[in-house]
Amino acid sequence: MTERMIAVVTAGLTTPSSSRLLADQLAAAVRDELSGRGIASRVETIEVRDYAHDLTNNLLTGFPSEELSKVLDTVTQADAVIAVTPTFSASYSGLFKMFFDVLDDKALAGKPILLGATGGTERHSLVLDFALRPLFAYLKALPVATGVYAASTDWGTGATKLRTRIAQAATELVASLHHETPTQADPYENPTPFEDLLNG
């Protein structure tokens, strides 16, 4: 089977950033999932902050620089996309939005995409559903069901739960690449008896 190319778009503002850390873990999980199926893959990571001036000039002039044009082509030609943004004012960052503003509005049509976001507190986790999903619905992309939000606590004691979400999202992205319906374990298949809950 032909090699799959995964484009990773991360819009962290610092180096290193929690957005880049999450993006790298998502990419590694997708690569492992593909490898487990015997499928070769290539990951191209785009740090949006490296193209901040080019993005501004593109918005002002209507034309991308040569370097920015290559990066936009990478996303257009990818088999799937992982997009991760920091959370600012309960939404995606302006830099993240700028990148997708200059991307051709047909570039992501029908393309599987895994959404990720980072923030200081769990309260902002709804950014995935109230900001990111509408944006990519407009661009006609196909976001997988599981988005991954990582708060500050997820890098410490919450790391196990974060890894579980990452693995689930990666499985769904690879399944979407192959037009499969991912299966999930039914959490109610073996319910805890009510008496045990009362006693526990």
PALUM-958590 format. One line per field, with one value per atom (N, C-alpha, C): x, y, z; residue number from 1; atom name; chain; residue in one letter. Coordinates in steps of 0.02 Angstrom, whole numbers. Layout:
! PALUM-958590
east: c(X:...)
north: c(Y:...)
up: c(Z:...)
num: c(NUM:...)
atome: c(CA:...)
chaine: c(A:...)
residu: c(A:...)
***
This chain:
! PALUM-958590
east: c(43:0:44:22:62:70:124:139:86:67:19:57:36:69:21:45:6:35:-5:17:-4:42:28:36:-19:-18:-25:26:25:40:0:4:27:69:97:139:145:181:251:266:331:367:432:472:510:493:439:371:317:250:210:159:117:79:64:29:73:138:184:191:194:201:141:80:20:20:39:40:88:147:196:169:133:106:50:9:-44:-14:36:68:101:134:166:113:56:3:-26:-35:-60:-9:54:107:110:103:103:43:-14:-75:-68:-40:-28:23:77:129:101:56:25:-16:-37:-75:-29:37:84:86:67:64:119:159:212:181:213:186:243:225:272:236:267:236:273:235:263:234:276:252:263:211:213:203:254:249:225:163:133:170:197:232:291:320:377:356:290:265:219:225:180:184:244:251:225:240:216:140:109:36:6:36:11:17:75:84:35:22:-26:-96:-116:-182:-186:-130:-129:-124:-87:-75:-116:-138:-175:-130:-64:-18:29:38:84:156:202:273:288:347:366:367:394:397:328:285:218:178:190:155:172:235:256:221:214:182:108:75:4:-6:40:36:43:85:93:27:-10:-75:-125:-124:-170:-158:-95:-78:-79:-87:-86:-146:-137:-192:-237:-208:-246:-209:-244:-215:-228:-177:-184:-176:-226:-223:-230:-181:-179:-169:-211:-206:-205:-170:-180:-248:-275:-340:-330:-357:-355:-426:-446:-513:-567:-561:-611:-617:-564:-567:-496:-491:-425:-386:-320:-278:-286:-271:-275:-226:-167:-117:-142:-174:-203:-255:-299:-352:-323:-271:-239:-216:-187:-162:-218:-274:-329:-369:-360:-390:-356:-291:-256:-254:-270:-273:-333:-325:-381:-440:-500:-558:-582:-551:-568:-513:-459:-401:-416:-462:-476:-540:-573:-637:-629:-667:-666:-605:-563:-500:-510:-489:-494:-448:-473:-434:-445:-390:-392:-381:-427:-424:-396:-352:-322:-317:-318:-311:-278:-246:-214:-236:-233:-251:-233:-240:-220:-268:-331:-382:-430:-460:-507:-569:-584:-645:-648:-591:-590:-595:-606:-606:-660:-714:-768:-747:-686:-661:-661:-651:-651:-717:-772:-838:-870:-854:-887:-846:-783:-743:-711:-676:-640:-686:-734:-777:-816:-845:-878:-831:-769:-721:-708:-695:-678:-740:-798:-860:-868:-854:-857:-808:-750:-699:-711:-767:-789:-739:-699:-655:-697:-666:-702:-668:-684:-654:-676:-629:-647:-685:-720:-765:-729:-670:-633:-583:-596:-547:-507:-447:-404:-386:-409:-392:-345:-292:-244:-237:-259:-249:-182:-163:-99:-93:-149:-148:-139:-154:-147:-75:-29:41:71:32:57:19:-22:-59:-112:-132:-184:-156:-91:-59:-88:-109:-136:-201:-245:-308:-295:-246:-229:-205:-162:-138:-195:-244:-303:-341:-351:-387:-347:-282:-239:-243:-239:-242:-310:-364:-430:-437:-413:-417:-375:-316:-273:-306:-337:-372:-428:-464:-519:-493:-437:-410:-388:-354:-331:-391:-441:-502:-536:-537:-567:-528:-463:-422:-441:-463:-481:-556:-593:-666:-698:-670:-697:-737:-780:-815:-780:-745:-709:-756:-735:-775:-748:-793:-773:-806:-771:-800:-861:-913:-974:-963:-963:-949:-1004:-1061:-1117:-1125:-1077:-1083:-1080:-1036:-1030:-1037:-1099:-1109:-1093:-1070:-1058:-1126:-1138:-1202:-1214:-1277:-1295:-1276:-1282:-1264:-1190:-1149:-1076:-1062:-1099:-1090:-1108:-1161:-1182:-1131:-1100:-1053:-983:-971:-903:-887)
north: c(-60:0:62:115:175:210:248:284:337:344:395:455:515:576:612:626:660:729:781:850:870:895:917:992:1026:1099:1118:1150:1168:1242:1276:1349:1375:1337:1362:1424:1466:1529:1527:1477:1472:1410:1407:1349:1326:1267:1222:1248:1217:1237:1174:1180:1123:1100:1148:1129:1085:1101:1059:991:990:927:882:911:872:849:894:876:819:820:766:699:701:639:612:656:635:604:637:612:544:536:472:416:432:382:362:410:395:354:372:335:263:253:186:145:178:144:121:164:146:90:96:45:-23:-23:-85:-119:-80:-107:-122:-112:-125:-70:-9:47:97:114:163:233:277:345:395:457:512:570:601:656:721:771:837:886:912:957:1030:1070:1141:1182:1218:1265:1332:1348:1408:1471:1473:1534:1551:1502:1514:1553:1556:1589:1647:1673:1727:1788:1810:1869:1854:1794:1775:1773:1749:1746:1816:1862:1931:1962:1953:1981:1950:1886:1852:1883:1896:1925:1996:2033:2102:2107:2060:2065:2015:1961:1910:1858:1862:1814:1785:1719:1689:1694:1695:1691:1621:1613:1547:1495:1513:1466:1449:1498:1486:1444:1457:1419:1344:1328:1259:1226:1264:1238:1225:1272:1263:1203:1193:1135:1070:1071:1011:991:1039:1024:1001:1033:1015:943:923:858:802:819:768:722:660:613:628:656:674:730:766:824:818:837:846:920:952:1024:1038:1074:1087:1162:1189:1261:1272:1323:1344:1379:1382:1413:1484:1533:1603:1630:1660:1689:1641:1578:1526:1507:1519:1500:1483:1468:1455:1520:1514:1574:1609:1674:1711:1685:1663:1637:1573:1530:1469:1485:1532:1552:1582:1622:1653:1600:1545:1493:1464:1450:1420:1472:1536:1589:1593:1582:1589:1523:1467:1403:1403:1375:1371:1338:1367:1341:1273:1246:1179:1128:1152:1109:1052:1062:1011:973:987:954:878:844:771:741:783:758:743:684:669:716:739:784:768:771:759:826:846:911:907:953:956:1028:1037:1103:1097:1150:1151:1214:1211:1269:1258:1310:1306:1269:1267:1236:1194:1144:1100:1136:1194:1231:1250:1253:1275:1216:1156:1098:1101:1139:1144:1183:1212:1246:1198:1134:1085:1084:1086:1080:1146:1199:1263:1309:1296:1338:1299:1245:1208:1171:1134:1095:1139:1195:1238:1263:1280:1304:1250:1189:1137:1108:1118:1100:1148:1212:1260:1242:1217:1198:1129:1097:1032:976:985:931:880:824:770:758:798:788:721:685:622:639:589:600:624:596:613:669:727:780:773:801:794:863:875:937:919:957:945:1008:1003:1057:1047:1095:1090:1027:1007:948:883:885:824:803:848:830:801:799:770:707:711:652:629:675:656:627:612:589:524:480:415:426:468:483:518:562:596:546:499:449:407:392:353:392:456:498:503:510:514:450:393:328:320:339:333:378:439:486:461:435:409:350:306:249:273:323:350:383:419:451:400:348:296:259:245:213:256:321:368:369:363:359:300:246:185:175:230:229:174:164:115:151:114:141:115:159:136:109:57:27:48:57:74:25:11:-33:1:-39:-13:-6:55:64:34:17:-10:-85:-116:-187:-228:-210:-245:-194:-172:-119:-141:-94:-107:-111:-164:-170:-109:-89:-28:-34:-95:-105:-90:-110:-97:-22:13:85:119:95:122:108:48:27:54:77:96:167)
up: c(0:0:0:-33:-39:29:33:95:108:171:192:219:197:222:268:329:379:390:380:393:463:502:570:573:590:595:669:696:767:774:815:818:887:921:984:972:1023:1015:1044:1084:1115:1090:1106:1088:1150:1179:1156:1180:1154:1175:1190:1232:1247:1185:1140:1078:1035:1031:992:1025:1092:1128:1114:1116:1102:1029:984:913:899:931:922:948:1005:1032:988:961:916:852:825:764:776:833:849:855:886:894:826:782:714:676:681:647:672:738:767:743:739:717:644:603:533:527:567:565:586:635:658:603:555:497:438:449:395:342:362:315:330:280:289:293:331:339:343:327:332:365:415:451:434:413:399:450:494:547:528:535:518:582:601:657:628:640:609:629:690:713:668:634:589:527:514:453:470:531:553:507:490:446:376:351:285:283:337:339:338:377:378:309:277:210:160:167:122:130:192:203:175:178:154:78:48:-24:-66:-33:-70:-102:-90:-120:-68:-67:-19:-43:5:-13:-38:-66:-92:-37:22:77:103:111:135:85:21:-31:-27:-12:-4:55:110:170:157:124:108:62:15:-29:10:62:104:135:160:190:137:80:26:2:-2:-29:23:86:140:135:158:161:221:274:334:369:412:446:522:560:632:645:677:688:763:791:863:875:918:934:1009:1033:1102:1107:1167:1177:1204:1167:1188:1189:1245:1251:1228:1251:1239:1165:1126:1055:1031:966:937:934:927:925:857:857:795:743:765:718:685:724:697:645:660:613:550:556:497:448:475:430:388:420:382:342:358:317:249:246:182:144:177:143:96:36:-11:23:15:52:28:-25:-48:-30:1:13:61:108:159:145:90:75:73:115:117:150:181:210:285:308:380:420:478:519:592:629:702:736:779:811:882:897:964:988:1054:1083:1151:1172:1238:1275:1341:1381:1453:1493:1562:1607:1587:1630:1589:1621:1588:1565:1594:1577:1504:1470:1401:1351:1375:1331:1277:1290:1241:1179:1180:1120:1060:1073:1018:981:1018:987:968:1005:991:946:935:892:834:851:799:751:777:732:683:704:654:600:619:569:516:539:490:455:484:449:389:400:345:289:308:259:229:251:225:240:293:316:354:371:407:474:525:591:621:652:686:749:775:832:894:907:968:956:986:987:1051:1052:1112:1139:1200:1235:1292:1299:1353:1396:1458:1507:1542:1582:1617:1659:1691:1734:1694:1630:1589:1578:1591:1581:1644:1698:1760:1778:1829:1852:1802:1757:1708:1644:1642:1580:1554:1599:1576:1538:1565:1530:1463:1462:1400:1348:1368:1320:1293:1335:1313:1259:1270:1221:1156:1163:1103:1062:1096:1061:1026:1059:1029:967:973:916:857:872:819:783:821:792:745:767:726:663:667:607:556:578:531:502:543:518:466:478:430:364:369:309:265:297:261:257:270:264:306:365:412:466:499:557:619:656:715:768:801:854:922:970:1038:1085:1140:1191:1222:1233:1263:1338:1365:1437:1481:1452:1491:1482:1447:1433:1498:1544:1608:1664:1677:1726:1797:1837:1908:1944:1982:2018:2062:2066:2103:2177:2204:2274:2286:2237:2243:2242:2200:2197:2263:2294:2358:2413:2409:2461:2448:2387:2369:2380)
num: c(1:1:1:2:2:2:3:3:3:4:4:4:5:5:5:6:6:6:7:7:7:8:8:8:9:9:9:10:10:10:11:11:11:12:12:12:13:13:13:14:14:14:15:15:15:16:16:16:17:17:17:18:18:18:19:19:19:20:20:20:21:21:21:22:22:22:23:23:23:24:24:24:25:25:25:26:26:26:27:27:27:28:28:28:29:29:29:30:30:30:31:31:31:32:32:32:33:33:33:34:34:34:35:35:35:36:36:36:37:37:37:38:38:38:39:39:39:40:40:40:41:41:41:42:42:42:43:43:43:44:44:44:45:45:45:46:46:46:47:47:47:48:48:48:49:49:49:50:50:50:51:51:51:52:52:52:53:53:53:54:54:54:55:55:55:56:56:56:57:57:57:58:58:58:59:59:59:60:60:60:61:61:61:62:62:62:63:63:63:64:64:64:65:65:65:66:66:66:67:67:67:68:68:68:69:69:69:70:70:70:71:71:71:72:72:72:73:73:73:74:74:74:75:75:75:76:76:76:77:77:77:78:78:78:79:79:79:80:80:80:81:81:81:82:82:82:83:83:83:84:84:84:85:85:85:86:86:86:87:87:87:88:88:88:89:89:89:90:90:90:91:91:91:92:92:92:93:93:93:94:94:94:95:95:95:96:96:96:97:97:97:98:98:98:99:99:99:100:100:100:101:101:101:102:102:102:103:103:103:104:104:104:105:105:105:106:106:106:107:107:107:108:108:108:109:109:109:110:110:110:111:111:111:112:112:112:113:113:113:114:114:114:115:115:115:116:116:116:117:117:117:118:118:118:119:119:119:120:120:120:121:121:121:122:122:122:123:123:123:124:124:124:125:125:125:126:126:126:127:127:127:128:128:128:129:129:129:130:130:130:131:131:131:132:132:132:133:133:133:134:134:134:135:135:135:136:136:136:137:137:137:138:138:138:139:139:139:140:140:140:141:141:141:142:142:142:143:143:143:144:144:144:145:145:145:146:146:146:147:147:147:148:148:148:149:149:149:150:150:150:151:151:151:152:152:152:153:153:153:154:154:154:155:155:155:156:156:156:157:157:157:158:158:158:159:159:159:160:160:160:161:161:161:162:162:162:163:163:163:164:164:164:165:165:165:166:166:166:167:167:167:168:168:168:169:169:169:170:170:170:171:171:171:172:172:172:173:173:173:174:174:174:175:175:175:176:176:176:177:177:177:178:178:178:179:179:179:180:180:180:181:181:181:182:182:182:183:183:183:184:184:184:185:185:185:186:186:186:187:187:187:188:188:188:189:189:189:190:190:190:191:191:191:192:192:192:193:193:193:194:194:194:195:195:195:196:196:196:197:197:197:198:198:198:199:199:199:200:200:200)
atome: c(N:CA:C:N:CA:C:N:CA:C:N:CA:C:N:CA:C:N:CA:C:N:CA:C:N:CA:C:N:CA:C:N:CA:C:N:CA:C:N:CA:C:N:CA:C:N:CA:C:N:CA:C:N:CA:C:N:CA:C:N:CA:C:N:CA:C:N:CA:C:N:CA:C:N:CA:C:N:CA:C:N:CA:C:N:CA:C:N:CA:C:N:CA:C:N:CA:C:N:CA:C:N:CA:C:N:CA:C:N:CA:C:N:CA:C:N:CA:C:N:CA:C:N:CA:C:N:CA:C:N:CA:C:N:CA:C:N:CA:C:N:CA:C:N:CA:C:N:CA:C:N:CA:C:N:CA:C:N:CA:C:N:CA:C:N:CA:C:N:CA:C:N:CA:C:N:CA:C:N:CA:C:N:CA:C:N:CA:C:N:CA:C:N:CA:C:N:CA:C:N:CA:C:N:CA:C:N:CA:C:N:CA:C:N:CA:C:N:CA:C:N:CA:C:N:CA:C:N:CA:C:N:CA:C:N:CA:C:N:CA:C:N:CA:C:N:CA:C:N:CA:C:N:CA:C:N:CA:C:N:CA:C:N:CA:C:N:CA:C:N:CA:C:N:CA:C:N:CA:C:N:CA:C:N:CA:C:N:CA:C:N:CA:C:N:CA:C:N:CA:C:N:CA:C:N:CA:C:N:CA:C:N:CA:C:N:CA:C:N:CA:C:N:CA:C:N:CA:C:N:CA:C:N:CA:C:N:CA:C:N:CA:C:N:CA:C:N:CA:C:N:CA:C:N:CA:C:N:CA:C:N:CA:C:N:CA:C:N:CA:C:N:CA:C:N:CA:C:N:CA:C:N:CA:C:N:CA:C:N:CA:C:N:CA:C:N:CA:C:N:CA:C:N:CA:C:N:CA:C:N:CA:C:N:CA:C:N:CA:C:N:CA:C:N:CA:C:N:CA:C:N:CA:C:N:CA:C:N:CA:C:N:CA:C:N:CA:C:N:CA:C:N:CA:C:N:CA:C:N:CA:C:N:CA:C:N:CA:C:N:CA:C:N:CA:C:N:CA:C:N:CA:C:N:CA:C:N:CA:C:N:CA:C:N:CA:C:N:CA:C:N:CA:C:N:CA:C:N:CA:C:N:CA:C:N:CA:C:N:CA:C:N:CA:C:N:CA:C:N:CA:C:N:CA:C:N:CA:C:N:CA:C:N:CA:C:N:CA:C:N:CA:C:N:CA:C:N:CA:C:N:CA:C:N:CA:C:N:CA:C:N:CA:C:N:CA:C:N:CA:C:N:CA:C:N:CA:C:N:CA:C:N:CA:C:N:CA:C:N:CA:C:N:CA:C:N:CA:C:N:CA:C:N:CA:C:N:CA:C:N:CA:C:N:CA:C:N:CA:C:N:CA:C:N:CA:C:N:CA:C:N:CA:C:N:CA:C:N:CA:C:N:CA:C:N:CA:C:N:CA:C:N:CA:C:N:CA:C:N:CA:C:N:CA:C:N:CA:C:N:CA:C:N:CA:C:N:CA:C:N:CA:C:N:CA:C:N:CA:C)
chaine: c(A:A:A:A:A:A:A:A:A:A:A:A:A:A:A:A:A:A:A:A:A:A:A:A:A:A:A:A:A:A:A:A:A:A:A:A:A:A:A:A:A:A:A:A:A:A:A:A:A:A:A:A:A:A:A:A:A:A:A:A:A:A:A:A:A:A:A:A:A:A:A:A:A:A:A:A:A:A:A:A:A:A:A:A:A:A:A:A:A:A:A:A:A:A:A:A:A:A:A:A:A:A:A:A:A:A:A:A:A:A:A:A:A:A:A:A:A:A:A:A:A:A:A:A:A:A:A:A:A:A:A:A:A:A:A:A:A:A:A:A:A:A:A:A:A:A:A:A:A:A:A:A:A:A:A:A:A:A:A:A:A:A:A:A:A:A:A:A:A:A:A:A:A:A:A:A:A:A:A:A:A:A:A:A:A:A:A:A:A:A:A:A:A:A:A:A:A:A:A:A:A:A:A:A:A:A:A:A:A:A:A:A:A:A:A:A:A:A:A:A:A:A:A:A:A:A:A:A:A:A:A:A:A:A:A:A:A:A:A:A:A:A:A:A:A:A:A:A:A:A:A:A:A:A:A:A:A:A:A:A:A:A:A:A:A:A:A:A:A:A:A:A:A:A:A:A:A:A:A:A:A:A:A:A:A:A:A:A:A:A:A:A:A:A:A:A:A:A:A:A:A:A:A:A:A:A:A:A:A:A:A:A:A:A:A:A:A:A:A:A:A:A:A:A:A:A:A:A:A:A:A:A:A:A:A:A:A:A:A:A:A:A:A:A:A:A:A:A:A:A:A:A:A:A:A:A:A:A:A:A:A:A:A:A:A:A:A:A:A:A:A:A:A:A:A:A:A:A:A:A:A:A:A:A:A:A:A:A:A:A:A:A:A:A:A:A:A:A:A:A:A:A:A:A:A:A:A:A:A:A:A:A:A:A:A:A:A:A:A:A:A:A:A:A:A:A:A:A:A:A:A:A:A:A:A:A:A:A:A:A:A:A:A:A:A:A:A:A:A:A:A:A:A:A:A:A:A:A:A:A:A:A:A:A:A:A:A:A:A:A:A:A:A:A:A:A:A:A:A:A:A:A:A:A:A:A:A:A:A:A:A:A:A:A:A:A:A:A:A:A:A:A:A:A:A:A:A:A:A:A:A:A:A:A:A:A:A:A:A:A:A:A:A:A:A:A:A:A:A:A:A:A:A:A:A:A:A:A:A:A:A:A:A:A:A:A:A:A:A:A:A:A:A:A:A:A:A:A:A:A:A:A:A:A:A:A:A:A:A:A:A:A:A:A:A:A:A:A:A:A:A:A:A:A:A:A:A:A:A:A:A:A:A:A:A:A:A:A:A:A)
residu: c(M:M:M:T:T:T:E:E:E:R:R:R:M:M:M:I:I:I:A:A:A:V:V:V:V:V:V:T:T:T:A:A:A:G:G:G:L:L:L:T:T:T:T:T:T:P:P:P:S:S:S:S:S:S:S:S:S:R:R:R:L:L:L:L:L:L:A:A:A:D:D:D:Q:Q:Q:L:L:L:A:A:A:A:A:A:A:A:A:V:V:V:R:R:R:D:D:D:E:E:E:L:L:L:S:S:S:G:G:G:R:R:R:G:G:G:I:I:I:A:A:A:S:S:S:R:R:R:V:V:V:E:E:E:T:T:T:I:I:I:E:E:E:V:V:V:R:R:R:D:D:D:Y:Y:Y:A:A:A:H:H:H:D:D:D:L:L:L:T:T:T:N:N:N:N:N:N:L:L:L:L:L:L:T:T:T:G:G:G:F:F:F:P:P:P:S:S:S:E:E:E:E:E:E:L:L:L:S:S:S:K:K:K:V:V:V:L:L:L:D:D:D:T:T:T:V:V:V:T:T:T:Q:Q:Q:A:A:A:D:D:D:A:A:A:V:V:V:I:I:I:A:A:A:V:V:V:T:T:T:P:P:P:T:T:T:F:F:F:S:S:S:A:A:A:S:S:S:Y:Y:Y:S:S:S:G:G:G:L:L:L:F:F:F:K:K:K:M:M:M:F:F:F:F:F:F:D:D:D:V:V:V:L:L:L:D:D:D:D:D:D:K:K:K:A:A:A:L:L:L:A:A:A:G:G:G:K:K:K:P:P:P:I:I:I:L:L:L:L:L:L:G:G:G:A:A:A:T:T:T:G:G:G:G:G:G:T:T:T:E:E:E:R:R:R:H:H:H:S:S:S:L:L:L:V:V:V:L:L:L:D:D:D:F:F:F:A:A:A:L:L:L:R:R:R:P:P:P:L:L:L:F:F:F:A:A:A:Y:Y:Y:L:L:L:K:K:K:A:A:A:L:L:L:P:P:P:V:V:V:A:A:A:T:T:T:G:G:G:V:V:V:Y:Y:Y:A:A:A:A:A:A:S:S:S:T:T:T:D:D:D:W:W:W:G:G:G:T:T:T:G:G:G:A:A:A:T:T:T:K:K:K:L:L:L:R:R:R:T:T:T:R:R:R:I:I:I:A:A:A:Q:Q:Q:A:A:A:A:A:A:T:T:T:E:E:E:L:L:L:V:V:V:A:A:A:S:S:S:L:L:L:H:H:H:H:H:H:E:E:E:T:T:T:P:P:P:T:T:T:Q:Q:Q:A:A:A:D:D:D:P:P:P:Y:Y:Y:E:E:E:N:N:N:P:P:P:T:T:T:P:P:P:F:F:F:E:E:E:D:D:D:L:L:L:L:L:L:N:N:N:G:G:G)
***
